[in-house]
Amino acid sequence: MLRTAVGQVAFAAATDESRPILTGVLAKFEDAQLTLAAADGFRLSVRAIDMPNAVPDPFSIIIPSRALIELGRISGEQEDPIVITVTPTRNQVIFELTDIVLVSQLIDGNFPDYRQIIPKDRGTHTVIDAAAFLKACKTALIFARDAAHIARLHIKPASELAPGQMVVSATSAETGDDVSELDASIEGGEVEVAFNVRYLIDVLSVAGTPQVALDTTTSSSPGVIRPIGDADFTHVIMPMHLGR
């Protein structure tokens, strides 16, 4: 569970050192739940997992994303639970595996309140096959490389004549246009929104369920992706400007 959570969150942390706090992953321990959150200003990933034991008092730490990515890598064969210890001075975290101990410094500071970034309202709710969506995004990436990695999503609810559809498109000045039409279950109105297609590929690659839901409101509002059947994972992507 921890390895899955790390894989779904750590990639969204910033790599730019100009805001050191965002190069870390917030780890929030409360009762018997651990919540991991990472953001880089363009996207936010949040994952909650249940722990076998409750903590006596809630607390939060910020772990460098590189340390968590390394933890995910070295825990590949781990079957026993991982013991997490925070030093009394709150400047180090220790992960104890069966044969390995990983120690990391912690990042000092206050992590932004990620809950304010997650949109409360949704205008259009789209449920789509995750593998088909990922394949369409990977194809779009080939065309979008010269155009700031922009992929357009045109979400069209079902009508009397046609089922609900998501059209994924990208344009290249040299090679032309790419258009993928995907069947989707859509509640709400028609909307067109653009995202960085690399960010879509990142989150769809770790969604872990056959279907995902995309919640959108307007072309200038963030999109929220959640795996269907997994309420503990939420990913927010900021939109890109749609030029006409």
C-alpha positions in Angstrom: 0.0 0.0 0.0 2.8 2.4 0.9 4.7 1.6 -2.3 1.5 2.2 -4.4 0.8 5.5 -2.6 4.4 6.7 -3.1 4.1 5.8 -6.8 0.8 7.8 -7.1 2.1 10.9 -5.4 5.9 11.5 -5.5 6.0 12.2 -9.3 3.9 15.3 -8.8 6.5 17.0 -6.5 8.5 19.9 -8.0 12.0 19.4 -9.3 12.7 23.1 -9.3 14.6 24.1 -6.2 13.3 27.7 -6.2 10.5 26.6 -3.9 12.2 23.9 -1.7 9.0 23.1 0.2 7.4 21.8 -3.1 10.2 19.4 -3.8 8.9 17.4 -0.8 5.9 15.3 -0.1 3.6 16.1 2.8 3.1 13.1 5.0 0.2 13.7 7.4 -0.3 11.1 10.2 -3.7 11.3 11.8 -5.4 8.5 13.7 -4.8 5.3 11.7 -4.4 7.1 8.4 -1.4 8.4 6.5 -2.1 11.0 3.8 0.6 11.8 1.2 0.3 15.0 -0.9 2.6 16.5 -3.5 2.3 19.6 -5.8 4.5 21.5 -8.2 2.2 24.4 -9.0 0.7 22.7 -12.1 -0.7 19.6 -10.5 -1.5 18.0 -7.2 -1.6 14.4 -6.1 -3.2 13.2 -2.9 -3.3 9.6 -1.6 -4.6 8.3 1.7 -3.8 4.9 3.1 -4.8 3.1 6.3 -2.2 2.1 8.9 -2.3 -0.9 11.1 -1.8 1.3 14.2 -3.1 4.7 15.1 -0.7 7.5 16.1 -1.4 9.0 19.6 -1.2 12.6 18.3 -1.7 13.9 14.7 1.4 15.4 13.1 2.8 16.2 9.6 6.3 16.1 8.1 7.7 16.9 4.7 9.8 14.2 3.1 12.0 14.9 0.1 10.4 13.3 -2.9 13.7 11.8 -4.0 13.8 9.8 -0.7 10.3 8.5 -1.2 11.1 7.5 -4.8 14.1 5.6 -3.5 11.9 4.0 -0.9 9.6 2.8 -3.6 12.5 1.4 -5.6 14.1 -0.5 -2.7 10.8 -1.9 -1.3 10.0 -3.8 -4.5 10.6 -7.2 -2.8 9.4 -6.1 0.6 6.5 -8.2 2.0 6.6 -7.3 5.7 5.2 -4.0 6.9 7.6 -1.0 6.8 8.2 0.7 10.1 8.3 4.5 9.9 10.0 6.4 12.7 10.4 10.2 13.1 13.2 11.4 15.3 12.2 13.4 18.4 13.7 16.6 16.9 11.5 16.1 13.8 14.4 16.5 11.4 14.8 13.0 10.2 12.5 10.1 9.1 13.6 6.4 9.2 12.1 3.7 7.1 12.9 0.2 8.4 12.6 -2.6 5.8 13.5 -6.2 6.4 17.1 -5.9 5.2 17.4 -2.2 4.6 17.2 1.0 6.7 16.6 4.3 4.8 17.2 7.5 6.6 16.2 10.9 5.2 16.5 14.5 6.3 13.1 16.3 6.5 12.3 19.6 4.8 11.5 22.4 7.3 8.6 24.7 6.6 4.8 24.8 6.0 3.3 22.9 3.1 0.5 24.8 1.3 -3.1 23.7 2.3 -3.7 21.3 -0.6 -7.3 20.9 0.2 -8.0 24.5 -1.1 -6.7 23.4 -4.5 -9.2 20.6 -5.0 -12.3 22.0 -6.7 -15.5 21.5 -4.6 -17.9 21.7 -7.6 -18.0 19.8 -10.8 -19.8 20.7 -14.0 -19.1 17.6 -16.1 -18.4 14.1 -14.8 -16.7 11.8 -17.4 -16.1 8.1 -16.8 -13.7 6.6 -19.3 -11.6 3.5 -19.9 -8.2 4.3 -18.4 -6.1 2.2 -20.8 -7.8 3.7 -23.9 -7.4 7.2 -22.4 -3.7 6.6 -21.7 -3.1 5.2 -25.2 -4.8 8.3 -26.8 -2.6 10.6 -24.7 0.6 8.8 -25.6 -0.3 9.2 -29.3 -1.1 12.8 -28.8 2.2 13.4 -27.1 4.0 12.6 -30.4 2.1 15.5 -32.0 2.1 17.9 -29.1 5.9 18.0 -28.5 6.3 21.1 -30.6 3.2 22.8 -29.1 4.0 23.0 -25.4 2.7 19.5 -24.9 -0.9 20.8 -25.2 -3.6 18.2 -25.7 -7.2 19.2 -26.1 -10.0 17.2 -24.5 -13.5 17.8 -26.1 -16.1 16.2 -23.9 -19.4 15.7 -25.6 -22.4 14.2 -23.7 -24.6 11.6 -25.3 -27.4 12.7 -27.7 -30.2 10.9 -29.3 -28.0 10.1 -32.2 -24.6 9.5 -30.6 -23.1 8.0 -27.4 -21.0 10.2 -25.0 -17.6 10.9 -26.4 -14.2 12.3 -25.3 -12.1 13.6 -28.3 -8.4 13.8 -27.5 -6.5 15.9 -30.0 -3.1 17.5 -30.6 -1.6 19.5 -33.4 1.9 19.6 -34.8 3.0 22.2 -37.4 5.1 19.7 -39.1 3.1 16.4 -38.9 -0.5 17.6 -38.8 -3.3 16.7 -36.4 -3.9 13.7 -34.2 -7.5 12.9 -33.1 -8.7 10.0 -30.9 -12.4 9.5 -30.3 -13.2 7.6 -27.1 -16.5 6.4 -25.8 -17.3 7.8 -22.4 -20.1 8.0 -19.9 -20.8 11.7 -19.4 -23.0 13.6 -16.9 -23.2 17.3 -17.4 -22.6 19.8 -20.2 -20.2 19.9 -23.2 -16.8 21.2 -22.3 -13.4 21.7 -24.1 -10.3 21.9 -22.0 -6.6 21.6 -22.6 -4.0 20.0 -20.4 -0.3 19.2 -20.5 -0.5 15.7 -22.0 2.6 14.6 -20.2 0.8 15.2 -16.9 -2.2 13.2 -18.1 0.2 10.3 -19.0 1.8 10.5 -15.6 -1.4 10.1 -13.6 -3.1 7.6 -15.9 0.0 5.4 -15.7 -0.5 5.1 -11.9 -4.3 5.2 -11.6 -4.4 1.4 -11.0 -8.1 0.9 -12.0 -9.8 -0.1 -15.3 -11.7 3.2 -15.4 -11.1 6.7 -14.3 -13.3 9.7 -13.7 -12.5 13.2 -14.9 -14.4 16.1 -13.4 -14.3 19.4 -15.3 -16.2 22.7 -15.0 -14.8 25.2 -17.5 -11.9 25.5 -20.0 -10.0 27.6 -17.4 -10.7 25.5 -14.3 -8.6 22.6 -13.0 -9.5 19.0 -13.9 -9.8 16.3 -11.2 -9.0 12.7 -12.0 -10.0 9.9 -9.7 -9.8 6.1 -10.2 -13.2 4.5 -10.2 -13.5 2.3 -7.2 -10.6 4.0 -5.3 -11.8 6.9 -3.3 -8.4 7.4 -1.6 -6.6 8.9 -4.6 -7.2 12.3 -6.1 -5.2 14.1 -8.8 -5.7 17.8 -9.8 -4.3 19.2 -13.1 -4.3 22.9 -14.0 -5.6 23.7 -17.4 -3.5 25.2 -20.3 -4.7 28.3 -22.2 -6.8 27.4 -25.3 -5.8 29.6 -28.2 -8.3 30.0 -30.9 
